Amino acid sequence: MPIITIQAIEGVVLTNPEQKRELLQKMTDTFISVVGEVARPYTYCIIQETPVMEWSIAGRPLPDLPFLYGPEYAAMHKNANEIMRNFVASQANNPPAHSSNGNLREQNKKIMRRMIEEIWNQGNLATADELFSPDHTSPSAPQLPPGSEGVKMLVKMFREAMPDYHMGIDLMVADDYQVTARFTQSGTHTGGDLMGMKASGRKATWTEIGILKLKDGKIVESWYEVDMLSMLQQLNGTKQ
């Protein structure tokens, strides 16, 4: 998920709530004009200042529950999914080359398993330093810091908000250069704030697709598509 971070000094700039909302919208629109509408429903914008921190998703300040489970946000997801489906279809006639190196494919799967089990499920952030290349980037979340810092930031946020957080691998395929998996995640929001939401005590279960590109046994690029809408609706008690 793309994350735009705005650093501000309280009492010097951005003291007016309307000014903050306008900036969140403008920053999101500027980012989307570069990367395309496919990223809008997954784009978070954060204004950091002392002691207040404000969030937005798709350019809308959080928490905005009617927006999150309303038709406008659902339409954004539908549009983004259609763009991604069209891209996948366009690549169907140009599949990546496969080799007979089964050992390398198994090694790549092992890296994916370690990322899920050791980093996400156990909270062992030292494993992230081991598995991720120092120049790792995530095109689906370009505002995250490079290397292992981005995944460590996300793991810390989710595990602090959901002490019982768990991620399981539903299926996984690999070739010599990348590994793709579908995950099911779950957690009960009893801890810290999560994306602007206070703990509700509700449990959520949601899915995700992740792709890791590997080189010399290190993760050099990663892409993630998370069913964030389902997670938010469950935590807010609005999912039917």
C-alpha positions in Angstrom: 0.0 0.0 0.0 1.5 3.4 -0.9 2.0 5.6 2.2 2.6 9.4 1.9 4.1 10.9 5.1 3.9 14.6 5.7 6.1 16.0 8.6 4.7 19.1 10.3 5.5 21.2 13.3 2.5 21.8 15.6 1.7 25.5 16.1 3.8 26.5 13.1 2.0 25.0 10.1 -1.2 23.0 9.5 -3.0 24.2 12.6 -6.3 24.5 10.7 -8.3 21.2 10.3 -9.6 22.4 6.9 -6.0 23.1 5.8 -5.0 19.6 6.8 -7.9 18.0 4.8 -7.1 20.0 1.8 -3.4 19.0 1.9 -4.3 15.3 2.3 -6.4 15.5 -0.8 -3.9 17.4 -2.8 -1.0 15.1 -1.9 -3.0 12.1 -2.8 -4.2 13.5 -6.1 -0.6 14.5 -7.0 0.7 11.0 -6.2 -2.2 9.3 -8.2 -1.5 11.5 -11.2 2.0 9.9 -11.4 1.2 6.2 -10.6 -2.4 5.9 -11.9 -5.9 5.4 -10.5 -5.1 1.7 -9.7 -3.4 2.8 -6.5 -6.0 5.3 -5.2 -8.0 3.0 -2.9 -4.8 1.7 -1.3 -3.0 5.0 -0.8 -2.6 6.3 2.7 -1.5 9.8 3.6 -0.3 10.6 7.1 0.3 14.0 8.7 2.8 13.6 11.5 3.1 16.3 14.1 3.4 16.5 17.9 1.2 15.2 19.5 -1.4 14.7 16.8 -1.2 12.3 13.8 -3.8 12.4 11.1 -4.4 9.8 8.4 -6.2 9.6 5.1 -7.0 6.8 2.6 -7.8 7.6 -1.0 -7.5 11.2 0.0 -10.2 11.1 2.7 -9.3 11.8 6.3 -9.8 8.9 8.7 -11.8 7.7 10.5 -14.6 8.3 7.9 -16.7 5.2 8.4 -19.5 6.2 5.9 -16.8 6.6 3.2 -15.0 3.4 4.0 -18.1 1.2 3.7 -20.0 3.3 1.2 -20.4 3.1 -2.6 -17.7 5.6 -3.5 -14.8 3.6 -1.9 -16.3 0.4 -3.2 -16.3 1.9 -6.7 -12.6 2.8 -6.3 -11.8 -0.8 -5.4 -13.8 -2.1 -8.4 -12.0 0.3 -10.7 -8.6 -0.7 -9.3 -9.4 -4.4 -9.6 -10.4 -4.0 -13.2 -7.2 -2.2 -14.0 -5.2 -5.0 -12.4 -7.2 -7.8 -14.1 -6.6 -6.1 -17.5 -2.9 -5.9 -16.7 -2.7 -9.6 -15.8 -4.6 -10.5 -19.0 -2.2 -8.4 -21.1 0.7 -10.4 -19.6 -0.8 -13.8 -20.3 0.8 -14.2 -23.7 4.3 -13.4 -22.2 4.8 -15.7 -19.2 8.1 -15.7 -17.5 10.6 -18.3 -18.5 10.9 -21.3 -16.3 13.9 -23.6 -15.8 14.2 -27.1 -14.3 16.1 -25.8 -11.3 13.7 -27.2 -8.6 16.2 -26.6 -5.8 16.2 -22.8 -6.5 12.4 -22.7 -6.6 12.2 -24.5 -3.2 14.8 -22.1 -1.8 12.6 -19.2 -2.9 9.5 -20.7 -1.3 11.5 -21.2 1.9 12.3 -17.4 2.0 8.6 -16.7 1.7 7.7 -19.1 4.5 10.4 -17.5 6.7 9.1 -14.0 6.0 5.6 -15.0 7.0 6.3 -17.2 10.0 9.4 -15.5 11.6 8.7 -11.9 10.7 4.9 -11.6 10.7 3.8 -14.4 13.0 6.7 -14.3 15.5 7.6 -10.6 15.3 11.3 -11.4 14.8 12.4 -8.2 13.0 16.0 -9.4 12.8 14.9 -11.9 10.2 13.8 -9.0 8.0 17.4 -7.7 8.0 18.5 -11.1 6.9 16.0 -11.7 4.2 15.6 -8.3 2.6 18.3 -6.7 0.4 19.4 -3.2 1.7 18.1 -1.7 -1.5 14.8 -3.5 -1.5 11.8 -1.5 -2.8 8.1 -2.2 -2.9 6.5 -0.6 -6.0 3.0 -1.2 -4.5 4.1 1.0 -1.5 6.7 3.4 -2.8 6.6 5.7 0.2 7.9 3.0 2.5 11.6 3.2 3.4 14.0 1.0 1.5 15.5 -2.2 2.7 13.9 -4.0 5.6 12.6 -0.9 7.4 9.3 -0.8 5.5 8.2 -4.3 6.4 9.4 -3.9 10.0 7.3 -0.7 10.3 4.2 -2.5 9.1 4.7 -5.6 11.2 5.2 -3.5 14.3 2.0 -1.5 13.6 -0.2 -4.6 13.1 1.2 -6.7 15.9 0.9 -3.8 18.4 -2.7 -3.3 17.3 -3.6 -7.0 17.2 -1.6 -9.0 19.8 -3.1 -12.3 18.4 -2.3 -11.4 14.7 -1.6 -14.4 12.5 -0.9 -14.9 8.8 -1.2 -18.3 7.0 -0.2 -19.3 3.5 -3.1 -20.7 1.5 -1.1 -21.4 -1.7 2.3 -20.6 -3.2 4.1 -20.9 -6.5 7.6 -20.1 -7.4 10.1 -19.9 -10.3 13.8 -19.2 -10.3 13.3 -15.4 -9.8 10.2 -14.8 -7.8 7.6 -16.4 -5.5 3.9 -15.6 -5.3 1.5 -16.6 -2.4 -2.0 -16.0 -1.3 -2.4 -15.4 2.5 -5.2 -15.4 5.0 -4.7 -13.0 7.9 -6.6 -12.6 11.2 -6.4 -10.5 14.3 -8.4 -9.0 17.1 -8.0 -5.2 17.5 -7.4 -5.0 21.3 -4.1 -3.1 21.2 -2.9 0.3 19.8 -4.5 2.4 17.1 -4.6 0.9 13.6 -4.9 3.4 10.7 -6.6 5.9 12.8 -9.0 3.5 14.4 -9.2 3.0 18.1 -9.3 -0.6 19.5 -12.8 -2.1 19.1 -12.2 -5.6 20.4 -13.5 -6.9 17.0 -11.8 -9.7 15.1 -11.1 -9.5 11.4 -10.1 -12.1 8.8 -8.9 -10.9 5.4 -6.8 -12.0 2.4 -3.7 -10.8 0.6 -1.6 -11.7 -2.4 2.1 -11.1 -2.2 4.9 -11.4 -4.8 8.6 -11.4 -3.9 11.4 -10.9 -6.5 14.6 -12.5 -5.4 18.3 -12.2 -6.3 21.1 -14.1 -4.7 18.9 -15.3 -1.9 17.6 -11.8 -1.0 14.3 -10.1 -1.5 14.9 -7.2 -3.8 11.3 -6.2 -4.7 7.9 -7.0 -3.4 4.3 -6.3 -4.4 1.2 -6.8 -2.1 -2.5 -6.5 -2.8 -4.5 -6.5 0.5 -8.3 -6.8 0.9 -8.1 -3.7 3.1 -11.8 -2.9 2.6 -12.9 -6.2 4.1 -10.6 -5.7 7.1 -11.8 -2.2 7.8 -15.4 -3.1 7.5 -15.0 -6.0 10.0 -13.1 -3.9 12.5 -15.8 -1.2 12.3 -18.6 -3.7 12.5 -20.1 -2.7 9.2 -19.5 -5.9 7.1 -22.7 -7.7 6.3 
